[in-house]
Amino acid sequence: MTVIKAILLGILQGVTEFLPVSSSGHLFLAQKIMGFKDPQLAFDIFLHLGTLLAVLFFLRREIAEVLTSFFRREPGFGQMAWGRRDLLLLIVSSLPTAVIGFAFYDTVETGVDAAGVGIGFLLTTAFLLLSNLRARHKMDPERIDLWEALAIGIMQGAAVWPGISRSGSTISIALVLGIGASRSAKYSFFIAVPAILGAAALQFNLQGVTKLSGILPSALGFLLALLVGYIALTFLERLITRGKFFWFAPYTFLLALLSFYMHWKG
């Protein structure tokens, strides 16, 4: 692993892990255009660790609320503390994600070509455009019901397909369901934590351990994934709260056209 490649992969991981543009789709195109290969497993884990720490730091207040909620009394009869309820929602969203991810991981890893990635980018484009539709009015836009958490989790599971953005699909469905913009963004980031951990664990289990690709490249990849990932999270939340989430749609549509061209060109 060269230093230059480590820098590029760290930036790519940090930008595409959270922005609604599909990290797996970008990695597929990078492999085709620039000859990148999948990074060695040890290096890949450093990249995932960087983005994981980025989202943990970004959601530090929300995570602290979840942890401290277990040491407080219930707010009232029949009610659940906010932090404990969010943990329940996290579990509900993560279950379908895990089932879909385990069921289709091998198929996606070996059977998706450039045309399939193009279809994924087209679906992401459609999700982003639909995010402007508030098809359902909620009395409390900050509240997420259990069935809504399940729907968001299913959309996150669908993002195992290269080209389908995890954040693009989950935030879009949340906005369509009438959930508030900031709440939709932070909940999507919140459920990304077990998704990132699960993806890394699944890859580790299937591929085994490889040698570390050098301390300097691994450290650079980790730091860039962390810093760029945090910047991407901050930038994305601001765009969503300003109603500009769909701005990414033209970009993902161009990536779809590029993927179809690469398939046609062979």
C-alpha positions in Angstrom: 0.0 0.0 0.0 1.6 3.3 -1.1 1.2 6.5 0.8 -0.6 8.2 -2.2 -3.1 5.3 -2.5 -3.7 5.4 1.2 -4.4 9.1 1.1 -6.8 8.7 -1.8 -8.6 5.8 -0.3 -8.9 7.5 3.1 -10.5 10.6 1.5 -12.7 8.4 -0.7 -13.9 6.5 2.4 -14.5 9.6 4.4 -16.5 11.4 1.7 -18.6 8.6 0.4 -19.4 6.7 3.6 -21.9 9.3 4.7 -22.7 11.5 1.7 -25.6 10.0 -0.3 -23.4 8.9 -3.2 -22.7 5.2 -2.4 -19.2 4.3 -1.1 -19.4 0.8 -2.6 -20.4 2.3 -6.0 -17.5 4.7 -5.9 -15.1 1.9 -5.0 -16.3 -0.1 -7.9 -15.8 2.8 -10.4 -12.4 3.6 -8.8 -11.3 0.0 -9.4 -12.4 0.2 -13.0 -11.0 3.6 -13.9 -7.9 3.9 -11.8 -7.0 0.3 -11.3 -7.6 0.4 -7.6 -8.0 -3.0 -6.0 -9.8 -3.7 -2.7 -7.5 -2.5 0.1 -5.9 -5.2 2.2 -8.2 -6.2 5.1 -6.1 -4.7 7.8 -6.0 -1.4 6.0 -9.7 -1.6 5.3 -10.4 -2.0 9.0 -8.5 1.2 9.7 -10.6 3.0 7.2 -13.8 1.7 8.8 -12.5 2.6 12.2 -11.9 6.1 11.1 -15.4 6.7 9.8 -16.8 4.9 12.9 -15.0 7.3 15.2 -16.2 10.2 13.1 -19.9 9.3 13.5 -19.4 8.5 17.2 -17.9 11.9 17.8 -20.5 13.7 15.7 -23.3 12.0 17.7 -21.5 12.3 21.1 -24.5 14.0 22.8 -27.0 11.6 21.4 -24.9 8.6 22.4 -24.3 10.0 25.9 -28.1 10.4 26.2 -28.6 6.8 25.4 -26.0 5.6 27.9 -27.1 7.8 30.7 -30.8 7.0 30.2 -30.3 3.7 31.9 -29.4 5.4 35.1 -32.5 7.6 35.3 -36.0 6.8 36.4 -38.8 6.5 33.9 -40.4 9.9 33.0 -43.9 8.6 33.7 -46.2 5.7 33.5 -46.3 4.0 30.1 -43.4 6.2 28.8 -39.9 5.4 28.0 -36.8 7.7 28.4 -35.7 9.2 25.1 -32.3 7.4 25.1 -33.8 4.0 25.8 -36.4 4.4 23.1 -33.7 5.3 20.6 -31.8 2.2 21.5 -35.0 0.2 20.9 -35.4 1.9 17.5 -31.8 1.1 16.7 -32.3 -2.6 17.3 -35.5 -2.6 15.2 -33.7 -0.9 12.3 -30.6 -3.1 12.6 -32.5 -6.4 12.4 -33.6 -6.2 8.8 -30.3 -4.6 7.8 -28.4 -7.6 9.2 -30.7 -10.2 7.6 -30.5 -8.6 4.2 -26.8 -8.0 4.5 -26.0 -11.6 5.4 -28.4 -13.0 2.8 -27.1 -11.1 -0.2 -23.5 -10.3 0.7 -22.0 -13.2 -1.4 -24.3 -12.5 -4.3 -23.5 -8.8 -4.4 -19.7 -9.3 -3.9 -19.4 -11.6 -6.9 -22.4 -11.0 -9.2 -22.8 -7.3 -9.7 -21.4 -5.7 -12.9 -21.2 -2.1 -14.1 -24.8 -2.2 -15.3 -25.9 -3.4 -11.9 -24.0 -0.6 -10.2 -25.6 1.8 -12.7 -29.1 0.6 -11.6 -28.1 1.2 -8.0 -27.1 4.8 -8.8 -30.4 5.3 -10.6 -32.3 4.1 -7.5 -30.3 6.5 -5.4 -31.1 9.3 -7.7 -34.8 8.5 -7.5 -34.6 8.3 -3.6 -33.0 11.7 -3.5 -35.6 13.3 -5.7 -38.4 11.7 -3.7 -36.9 13.1 -0.5 -38.6 16.4 -1.3 -42.0 14.8 -1.0 -43.5 15.0 2.4 -46.2 12.4 1.7 -47.2 12.0 5.4 -47.8 14.7 8.0 -46.7 13.8 11.5 -48.0 15.5 14.7 -44.5 15.1 16.2 -41.8 15.1 13.5 -39.1 14.2 16.1 -40.8 10.9 17.0 -40.0 7.7 15.1 -42.4 4.9 15.5 -41.4 1.2 15.5 -42.8 0.5 12.0 -41.0 3.5 10.7 -37.7 2.3 12.2 -38.3 -1.1 10.5 -38.9 0.6 7.1 -35.7 2.7 7.5 -33.8 -0.5 8.4 -35.0 -2.3 5.3 -33.8 0.6 3.2 -30.5 0.5 4.9 -30.3 -3.2 4.1 -31.0 -2.5 0.5 -27.8 -0.4 0.4 -25.8 -3.6 0.3 -26.2 -3.3 -3.4 -23.4 -1.2 -4.9 -24.6 2.2 -6.1 -27.5 2.4 -3.6 -26.5 4.9 -1.0 -27.1 4.0 2.6 -27.6 7.5 3.8 -29.5 8.5 0.6 -32.0 5.7 1.0 -32.5 5.9 4.8 -32.7 9.7 5.0 -35.0 9.9 2.0 -37.5 7.4 3.4 -37.4 9.2 6.8 -38.2 12.5 5.1 -41.0 11.0 3.1 -42.5 9.6 6.3 -42.7 13.1 7.7 -39.8 12.8 10.1 -38.0 16.1 10.7 -34.9 16.9 8.7 -32.3 17.0 11.5 -33.9 14.0 13.2 -33.8 12.0 9.9 -30.2 12.8 9.4 -29.0 12.0 12.9 -31.1 8.8 13.1 -29.5 7.7 9.8 -26.0 8.4 11.2 -27.0 6.6 14.5 -28.0 3.4 12.8 -24.8 3.6 10.7 -22.8 2.6 13.7 -23.8 -1.1 13.9 -24.0 -1.2 10.1 -20.4 -0.2 9.8 -19.3 -2.6 12.5 -21.3 -5.4 11.0 -19.9 -4.9 7.5 -16.3 -4.9 8.9 -17.0 -8.0 11.0 -18.6 -9.8 8.0 -15.6 -9.0 5.8 -13.2 -10.0 8.5 -15.0 -13.4 9.0 -15.1 -14.2 5.3 -11.6 -13.1 4.3 -9.5 -13.7 7.3 -6.5 -11.6 8.5 -3.9 -10.1 6.2 -0.6 -8.3 7.1 -0.7 -4.6 8.0 0.0 -2.5 4.9 2.6 -0.3 6.7 2.2 1.9 9.7 2.3 5.2 7.8 -0.2 4.4 5.1 -2.6 2.8 7.7 -2.3 5.9 10.0 -2.9 8.3 7.1 -5.9 6.3 5.9 -7.4 6.2 9.4 -6.9 10.0 10.0 -8.2 11.1 6.7 -11.3 8.8 6.9 -11.9 10.3 10.4 -11.4 14.0 9.5 -13.1 13.9 6.1 -15.9 11.7 7.5 -16.7 14.2 10.2 -16.6 17.1 7.7 -19.0 15.2 5.4 -21.4 14.5 8.3 -21.5 18.2 9.3 -21.9 19.3 5.7 -24.7 16.8 5.0 -26.7 17.7 8.1 -26.7 21.3 7.0 -27.8 20.5 3.5 -30.7 18.3 4.8 -32.0 20.9 7.3 -31.9 23.5 4.5 -34.0 21.3 2.2 -31.2 20.7 -0.3 -30.7 17.0 0.1 -31.8 16.4 -3.5 -28.7 18.4 -4.7 -26.8 15.1 -5.0 -29.3 13.7 -7.5 -27.6 15.1 -10.7 -24.3 13.7 -9.5 -25.6 10.2 -8.9 -27.4 10.3 -12.2 -24.1 11.1 -14.0 -22.5 8.2 -12.1 -25.3 5.9 -13.4 -24.6 7.0 -17.0 -20.9 6.4 -16.5 -21.6 3.0 -15.1 -23.8 2.1 -18.1 -21.2 3.4 -20.5 -18.5 1.3 -18.9 -20.7 -1.8 -19.1 -21.4 -1.0 -22.8 -17.8 -0.4 -23.5 -16.8 -3.6 -21.8 
